[in-house]
Amino acid sequence: MQAPNPTDKPAPSARPPLQSVEQALNTLLAAAVPVQGSQTISTLDACGRVLAAPVQAHINVPGMDNSQMDGYAVRAADCTSGQARLRVSQRIPAGHVGQPLEAGTAARIFTGAMMPEGADAVVMQEACESEGEYVIVRHVPKRGEWVRYVGEDIRQGSTILEAGTRLRPQELGLAASVGQAELSVWRRLRVAVFFTGDELAMPGQPLKPGAIYNSNRFLLRGLLEKLGCDITDYGIVPDNLDATRKTLRDAAQQHDLIITSGGVSVGEEDHVKPAVEAEGRINMWQIAMKPGKPLAFGEVNRQTAQEGRAFFIGLPGNPVSSFVTFLIFVRPFLLRLQGLPREAVLPQAVSMRADFAWPKADKRQEFLRVRRNANGGLDLFPSQGSNVLTSTAWADGVIDNPPGKTIAAGDIVSFISFQDLLS
């Protein structure tokens, strides 16, 4: 064996292969243990929150047999001729209780009003003709026609909302329909954000040579607000290792998650990744996706007697990359931390037709900004650069394009709507 030459330099260590989007998402969701700590709040204030306990119905809905229509409550047996002439014996608006219905009579009744005892059908007013104190019923009703029966919607004792449900307006209405004035929900996630880059300026400030406005600050805060997080914004942090480490230490103390934008690539001025490694650890770095390759995920240790750590996600600095990686990775991670089940947080794609050509395949998984057109297909934004924020405002979703795949006009592709990702 030949002796090594002492002047030979060691071969550089091979960089680990990029993780696929699926691998990266699995890594994040496996780490995302739902937060502990619930609170009871008014149902009126619970939109967007996640239930910590199931909601059970303590009443039937409806609580009584009632009319689905404005019309006449009758006995079906009195209306078999299709021309029945019945005396109108009473008038029952919603919220009032009528008298038992005598045979051969009808009750004028309104939507939601309680059915009188003895009546077994409602004939809508359009099928009736009024003649003074009588009504001509020009219809042969069946028993139960246009009647809502007690408990038809909700049965007393049933569970109407499961723990882990993210509350939309319709769930709040459902809870209110059984008289639920308060709900037990998981506490809000506490998220810290900061931004690195000496080139960053805030809108309203004059731009120095080489400076850019910090669009990511507005973008990420808006995304976090839509997800109902409590946000602490540490602003723009100086581009040096000490300042970055100090901000990480401060942010870790009282927050569940720290999100940064910029500084996670491989440049000499990218200080976020080494700062996280000094204050905690990086569990995942660099994804085989376009845009968004430099995404990082890890943990920052808490420096007080309080146990544990804060999660860390470092987003790329380019605004489109930051936007796309937030929607694909951060949003599911946050929803899982909030207590939603895993199957409810994953992005959902639908099949649609591409009305454009994408002839050059990339070895990474691509997320192409597109918009639905009037013909039921998808149009492509002409510039797909990771710095072209206009594409995110023009588009209404992205195509999830697998690695190495070209697209021809007419091909069926996987479309993910921003409407789903931003709700």
C-alpha positions in Angstrom: 0.0 0.0 0.0 1.3 3.4 -0.9 2.1 5.7 2.0 0.0 8.8 2.1 1.6 12.0 1.0 1.7 14.4 4.0 1.0 17.3 1.6 -2.2 15.8 0.4 -5.3 17.6 1.6 -8.2 15.6 3.0 -11.1 15.2 0.6 -14.0 17.5 1.5 -16.8 15.7 3.3 -19.8 15.0 1.2 -22.8 17.1 1.8 -25.8 15.0 2.8 -28.4 14.5 0.1 -31.4 16.9 -0.1 -34.5 15.6 1.7 -37.6 15.2 -0.5 -40.6 17.3 0.3 -42.4 14.3 1.6 -39.5 13.3 3.9 -39.2 16.9 5.2 -42.9 17.1 5.9 -42.9 13.8 7.7 -40.0 15.0 9.8 -41.8 18.2 10.9 -45.1 16.5 11.6 -43.4 13.7 13.6 -41.9 16.4 15.9 -45.1 18.5 16.2 -46.7 17.4 19.5 -49.8 19.4 20.2 -49.4 22.1 22.8 -50.6 21.7 26.3 -52.8 24.2 28.0 -56.5 24.9 27.3 -58.8 27.7 28.2 -62.5 28.2 28.2 -63.7 31.1 26.1 -67.0 32.5 24.8 -68.3 30.7 21.7 -68.6 34.2 20.1 -64.8 34.6 20.3 -63.8 31.0 19.3 -63.5 31.3 15.5 -60.3 29.8 14.3 -59.5 28.2 17.6 -59.1 24.4 18.1 -61.4 22.4 20.4 -59.6 20.9 23.4 -62.7 18.8 24.4 -65.6 17.4 22.5 -69.0 19.2 22.5 -72.1 17.3 23.4 -75.7 18.2 22.8 -77.7 18.6 26.0 -80.9 19.2 24.0 -82.6 18.0 20.9 -82.5 20.1 17.8 -85.2 20.9 16.9 -86.6 20.7 20.4 -90.2 20.2 19.0 -92.0 19.2 15.9 -92.2 22.4 13.7 -93.1 23.6 10.3 -90.6 23.9 7.5 -92.8 26.2 5.5 -95.3 29.1 5.7 -98.6 27.4 5.1 -101.3 25.4 6.9 -100.9 22.6 9.5 -103.5 19.9 8.7 -104.5 16.4 9.4 -103.5 14.5 6.2 -106.7 12.4 6.5 -108.8 15.5 6.0 -107.1 16.4 2.7 -107.4 13.3 0.5 -109.7 14.9 -2.1 -107.2 17.5 -3.4 -109.9 20.1 -2.9 -110.5 20.0 0.9 -112.3 23.0 2.4 -111.2 23.5 6.0 -112.0 26.1 8.5 -108.9 28.0 9.8 -109.2 27.6 13.5 -106.0 29.3 14.7 -102.8 31.2 13.7 -99.4 30.0 15.0 -96.4 32.3 14.4 -92.9 31.0 15.4 -92.3 31.2 19.1 -96.0 30.6 20.0 -97.8 27.4 21.1 -101.1 26.6 19.4 -104.1 24.7 20.5 -104.8 21.0 19.7 -106.0 20.9 16.0 -109.7 19.8 15.7 -110.6 17.3 13.0 -111.7 19.1 9.8 -109.8 22.3 10.5 -106.5 23.8 9.6 -104.0 26.1 11.4 -102.3 29.0 9.7 -98.7 28.3 10.5 -95.3 29.9 9.8 -91.8 28.6 9.3 -90.3 27.3 12.5 -93.6 27.4 14.4 -94.4 24.5 16.7 -96.9 22.0 15.2 -100.2 21.8 17.0 -101.2 18.6 18.6 -103.2 16.5 16.1 -101.7 18.0 13.0 -99.4 15.6 11.0 -98.6 17.6 7.8 -98.0 21.1 6.5 -99.3 22.3 3.1 -97.3 25.2 1.7 -99.3 28.3 1.2 -98.7 28.3 -2.6 -100.9 25.1 -2.8 -103.8 26.7 -0.8 -106.4 29.3 -1.5 -107.9 31.5 1.3 -111.7 32.0 1.4 -112.4 34.2 4.4 -112.2 32.0 7.5 -111.7 28.9 5.3 -108.9 27.6 3.2 -109.1 25.4 0.1 -106.2 22.8 0.1 -105.5 21.9 -3.5 -103.0 19.2 -2.6 -103.0 15.7 -1.1 -100.3 15.8 1.6 -98.6 12.8 3.0 -98.1 12.5 6.8 -94.9 14.2 7.8 -94.8 16.5 4.7 -92.9 19.8 5.5 -92.6 18.8 9.1 -89.3 19.0 11.0 -89.4 16.4 13.8 -87.9 16.7 17.3 -84.2 15.7 17.3 -84.1 15.4 13.5 -80.9 17.5 13.3 -79.3 16.7 16.6 -80.1 14.1 19.2 -79.7 14.9 22.9 -76.5 13.3 24.3 -74.8 13.0 20.9 -71.3 14.4 20.2 -71.6 17.2 17.7 -68.0 18.4 17.5 -64.9 16.3 18.2 -61.8 17.5 20.1 -59.2 18.7 17.5 -61.8 20.5 15.4 -60.7 23.8 14.1 -63.7 26.1 14.5 -65.1 27.8 11.5 -68.3 30.0 11.6 -70.5 26.9 10.8 -69.1 25.0 13.8 -69.7 28.0 16.0 -73.3 28.1 14.8 -73.7 24.4 15.5 -72.4 24.8 19.0 -74.7 27.7 19.6 -77.7 25.7 18.3 -77.4 23.4 21.3 -77.0 26.4 23.7 -73.2 26.1 24.1 -72.2 29.6 25.4 -68.5 28.6 26.1 -66.0 26.2 24.5 -62.8 24.6 25.8 -60.0 25.4 23.3 -56.3 24.9 23.1 -54.3 28.0 24.0 -52.9 30.1 21.1 -49.5 29.2 19.8 -46.8 31.7 20.7 -44.6 32.4 17.7 -41.5 34.7 17.5 -40.3 36.0 14.2 -37.2 37.9 13.2 -35.5 38.9 9.9 -31.9 39.0 9.0 -30.1 41.1 6.4 -28.3 44.4 6.6 -29.9 45.2 3.2 -33.4 45.3 4.7 -35.4 48.5 5.2 -39.0 49.1 6.3 -41.5 50.8 4.1 -41.6 54.5 4.8 -37.8 54.6 5.1 -35.6 55.9 2.3 -33.8 53.1 0.4 -30.1 53.3 0.6 -28.0 52.0 -2.2 -28.2 48.1 -2.3 -31.2 48.1 0.1 -34.6 46.4 -0.3 -37.9 46.7 1.5 -38.6 43.9 4.0 -41.7 42.4 2.3 -41.2 39.1 4.2 -42.1 40.8 7.5 -45.5 41.7 6.2 -46.0 38.4 4.4 -45.1 36.1 7.3 -46.9 38.2 10.0 -50.1 38.1 7.8 -49.8 34.3 7.4 -49.4 33.8 11.1 -52.3 36.1 12.0 -54.6 34.1 9.7 -53.6 31.0 11.7 -54.5 32.6 15.0 -51.0 32.8 16.5 -49.8 35.2 19.2 -46.9 36.9 17.5 -43.8 38.5 18.9 -41.9 40.4 16.2 -38.2 41.0 17.0 -37.8 43.0 13.7 -34.7 43.1 11.7 -31.7 41.6 13.5 -28.1 42.8 12.6 -26.3 40.5 10.3 -23.8 39.0 12.7 -23.5 35.8 14.7 -23.7 37.3 18.2 -26.8 39.4 17.6 -28.5 36.4 16.0 -27.6 34.1 18.9 -28.9 36.6 21.5 -32.2 37.0 19.6 -32.6 33.2 19.5 -32.0 32.9 23.2 -34.5 35.7 24.1 -37.1 34.3 21.7 -36.8 30.7 23.0 -37.9 31.6 26.5 -41.6 32.2 26.0 -42.4 30.9 22.6 -43.4 27.6 21.1 -41.8 28.3 17.7 -39.2 30.7 16.3 -39.5 31.6 12.6 -36.7 33.5 10.7 -36.4 34.6 7.2 -33.0 34.7 5.5 -29.6 33.6 6.7 -30.1 29.8 6.3 -28.1 29.3 3.1 -24.3 28.7 2.8 -23.0 32.2 2.3 -20.4 33.8 4.7 -23.1 36.3 5.8 -25.7 33.6 6.5 -25.5 33.5 10.3 -28.8 31.9 11.3 -27.9 28.3 10.8 -24.6 28.4 12.8 -26.4 30.4 15.5 -29.1 27.8 15.9 -26.5 25.1 16.0 -24.7 27.0 18.8 -27.9 27.5 20.8 -29.6 24.2 20.0 -29.5 22.0 17.0 -30.5 21.7 13.3 -32.5 18.5 12.6 -33.1 19.1 8.9 -31.7 21.4 6.3 -32.1 21.8 2.6 -35.1 20.4 0.7 -35.2 19.1 -2.9 -37.8 21.7 -3.9 -38.0 24.8 -6.0 -38.5 27.4 -4.8 -37.4 26.9 -1.2 -34.3 24.7 -1.0 -32.7 26.4 2.1 -35.5 25.6 4.5 -34.1 24.6 8.0 -35.8 22.9 11.0 -34.4 22.5 14.5 -34.6 23.5 18.2 -33.4 26.3 20.4 -32.7 25.4 24.0 -34.2 27.5 26.7 -31.6 29.1 29.0 -33.7 29.3 32.2 -34.8 26.8 34.7 -37.8 26.2 32.5 -37.4 22.9 30.8 -37.7 22.2 27.1 -36.9 24.1 23.9 -38.5 26.2 21.3 -38.9 24.8 17.8 -37.1 26.6 15.0 -37.9 27.0 11.3 -35.7 29.0 9.1 -37.3 30.1 5.9 -35.4 31.3 2.8 -34.9 35.0 2.3 -36.4 35.2 -1.3 -40.0 36.2 -0.8 -41.6 33.5 -3.1 -39.5 30.8 -1.4 -40.5 32.1 2.0 -44.2 32.1 1.0 -44.3 28.7 -0.6 -42.3 26.9 2.2 -44.6 28.5 4.8 -47.7 27.1 3.1 -46.2 23.6 2.4 -44.4 23.1 5.7 -45.0 25.7 8.4 -48.8 25.8 8.1 -49.2 22.0 8.6 -46.7 22.1 11.4 -48.5 24.9 13.2 -51.9 23.3 12.7 -50.5 20.1 14.2 -49.1 22.0 17.2 -52.6 23.6 17.6 -54.1 20.1 18.0 -55.5 19.2 14.6 -55.1 15.5 13.6 -52.3 14.8 11.1 -54.7 13.9 8.3 -56.4 17.3 8.6 -53.3 19.4 8.1 -51.8 18.1 4.8 -52.1 20.1 1.6 -54.9 18.8 -0.6 -54.3 18.7 -4.4 -57.0 18.3 -7.1 -56.4 17.2 -10.7 -56.7 20.0 -13.3 -55.7 20.6 -16.9 -52.6 22.6 -17.7 -53.1 25.1 -20.5 -49.4 25.8 -20.9 -46.1 24.0 -21.6 -43.3 23.6 -19.1 -40.7 21.8 -21.3 -37.7 22.0 -19.0 -37.8 19.5 -16.1 -36.0 20.2 -12.8 -34.5 17.5 -10.6 -36.3 19.1 -7.6 -40.0 19.1 -6.9 -41.4 22.3 -8.2 -44.3 24.5 -7.0 -45.4 26.5 -10.0 -47.6 29.6 -9.5 -50.7 29.3 -11.7 -54.2 30.7 -12.0 -57.5 29.1 -13.0 -58.9 30.4 -16.3 -62.4 30.7 -17.7 -62.0 27.4 -19.7 -61.5 25.3 -16.6 -57.7 25.0 -17.0 -54.6 26.6 -15.5 -52.5 29.4 -16.8 -48.8 29.8 -15.8 -47.3 33.1 -14.5 -44.6 33.9 -17.1 -41.8 34.4 -14.5 -41.3 31.7 -11.9 -38.3 33.2 -10.2 -38.1 33.0 -6.4 -37.9 36.7 -6.1 -41.0 37.5 -8.2 -43.5 38.2 -5.5 -46.0 39.5 -8.1 -46.5 35.8 -9.0 -48.1 35.1 -5.6 -50.5 37.9 -5.9 -51.5 37.0 -9.5 -51.9 33.3 -8.8 -54.7 31.5 -7.0 -52.6 28.3 -6.3 -49.6 26.2 -7.2 -49.0 23.1 -9.3 -47.1 20.4 -7.3 -44.9 19.2 -10.1 -42.8 16.0 -9.4 -39.0 16.0 -9.9 -37.9 15.4 -13.5 -41.4 16.0 -15.0 -42.1 18.2 -18.0 -45.6 19.5 -18.7 -47.3 19.8 -22.1 -50.5 21.7 -22.8 -53.4 19.5 -22.0 -51.6 17.4 -19.3 -53.4 16.7 -16.0 -51.5 18.2 -13.1 -51.9 18.4 -9.3 -53.3 21.8 -8.3 -53.2 23.1 -4.7 -55.5 26.1 -4.1 -54.4 29.1 -2.1 -57.9 29.3 -0.8 -57.3 26.0 1.0 -53.8 26.9 2.1 -54.7 30.3 3.4 -57.7 29.3 5.5 
